[in-house]
Amino acid sequence: MNIAKHTLVISVAGCLAQLFFIFASYSGDADSFAHFWTSCGFACGLLAFHVVTGIYSLHDIMHPLKV
């Protein structure tokens, strides 16, 4: 795989991990790590980062640089 495909795979995995923490924070205990991670805004910030990274890598897959 090339770098753009690796980046896309990592961004999808990161999105799934952040979504897991966001959904777990609603069903978990208030003292859980998922609740802390979401309440501080880390999960939403990293989710946005992974979405933007995924869009950028998808663009690189669709329109590769001609060197």
N, C-alpha and C positions, 0 to 999 in steps of 0.2 A: 504494500500500500504506500501511497505517497503521503506527503505531510498533510495535505488538505483533507484526505480521507481519515487519517489518524485524528486530526483535530475535530472533525465532525463526530467521530465515534466518542471521543472524550467529552465533547460538549453535550451530546445526548445523554451520556452516563452522568455527567454533572447535573444536568437538568432533572433527571430522574431522582438523583440523590437529594437535591434541594426540595423537590416536590414531596418526597418522602418525609423530610423533616417538617415541612409546612403542614402536611396532613397529620403527622404524628403529634404535632404540638396541640392540635385541637382535641385529640382523643386521649392524650396522655396526662400525666400528673403535672401540676403547676411547677414542681421542682425538677422536672426532667430536663435533660440536655436539649431535646428538641424544642421545648418551650422557650428556653433561654436563647437558643440559636435564632429562633424566629422573632422573638420579642425585641431583640437587639437590632434586627433588620439585616443580619448577615445573610440569612437564607434568601430573602428577596433580592438583595444586592448581587449575590452570586448567581442566582437564577437569571437575572437580567444579563450578567456578564456571559453566562453560558449560551443564552439565546443569541446575543450579538455575535459571539465567536462562532456559533453554528451557522448563522446567516453568512458571515464573512467567508467561512471555509466552503460553504455550499456555492457561493459566488466563485471562489477559486476553482472549484471542481468544474463548474459550468463554463467558465471563461479562463482557462489557464494562460499564464504568461508565455509569450512566444520568445524564447531566448535563442 
